[in-house]
Amino acid sequence: MKTTIAVQNIKCGGCVNTITNKLSKIENIQNVQVNKESSSVAFRYFEPEDAFKVREKLRDLGYLAVDDRNTLVSKANSFISYATGKMR
């Protein structure tokens, strides 16, 4: 199955790199595509639980779904993820 999640805090290519790298490491997740312009993450998954793992990982990285509350902590996490992605 394929789905797309609209997310917050995607600012640049560093964010795209971090999200792509981290989500691609999750078992049963394939074809991760991050679109900076639309602030969305598309991917293929096998079981509904796999899609929830992606949403949790995005939250951990600071890239919350648009229906989640964007706190100062999540913004700070996304900045750290951005910086990590820029260094690669």
Secondary structure, 3 states (H helix, E strand, C coil): CEEEEEECCCCCHHHHHHHHHHHHCCCCEEEEEEECCCCEEEEEECCHHHHHHHHHHHHHHCCCECCCCCCHHHHHHHHHHHHHHHHC
